[in-house]
Amino acid sequence: MVEQLPFKEMVVGSNPTGRTMSVSLILNNIRSAENVGSILRTADAVGVTRVYLCGITPTPVDRFGRPNAKVLKASLGAEEGVAWEQREDTKELLEELKERGVYIIALEQSAQSVDYKEIRIQKNSVLIVGNEVEGVEEELLTLCDQIMEIPMRGTKESLNVSVATGVALYALTR
């Protein structure tokens, strides 16, 4: 694990542990191990409390205890600095979090979505991001308190899931 430099504590906005609210992350059916590793690295940098790896999302270590080389290469050790757990059923997880009073935000293009720059979290929250092709399923969107979207100004409809997750996490934790 990389040792954090002491001066980081004095830089305004660089101490994620100083926040009074926590932000967790749900990766739902992400296909690419490299995307998972990149997102874990970003989650560690932002100070995410926990990352839930749901559905088919690859984990840093498989069920037999073998390391996933692709996740580990992209995460550069971040899987050791951020808590993560594997969950099969995303809907069940969202229902559990909702019962605990966690505010659920989806990153998705939707008629109900709000520009990501307008979201201000007021309590413990979780961000859910979905599959690289299909996004967050409609069934899961209905369980969310809010849907955020990153506007696209070019010819492409969306960003890579790891890039979009980074943009959203930094916006939520500002």
Buried (B, 14 or more C-beta within 10 A) or exposed (E): EEEEEEEEEEEEEEEBEEEEEBBBBBBBBBBBBBBBBBBBBBBBBBBBBBBBBBBEBBBBBEEEEEEBEBBBEBBBEBBBBBEBEBBEEBBEBBEEBBEEEBBBBBBBBBEEBEEBEEBEBEEBBBBBBBBBEEBBBEEBBEBBEBBBBBEEEEEEEBBBBBBBBBBBBEBBBE
